[in-house]
Amino acid sequence: MAKYSEAQKKAVAKYNAKTYDEIKIRVKKGAKAVISDYAAAKGKSTNGLVNELLEAEIPALKDIKRNKTE
């Protein structure tokens, strides 16, 4: 297993803080496993699944994603 230096961890944390916003959600006990299993069955991460579902409901999120890749 690869070991990461403190400098590398710090650099990743700095990049993530600059690039991403974080949202914490709460679900009922047991729901997390159901969501994770569903995402895995679709070949996605839980985070990827949530982002995909949000983008399907909120068109402005697609614009943000598109502008970041241009």
Beta strands, then each sheet from edge to edge (+ up, - down):
end
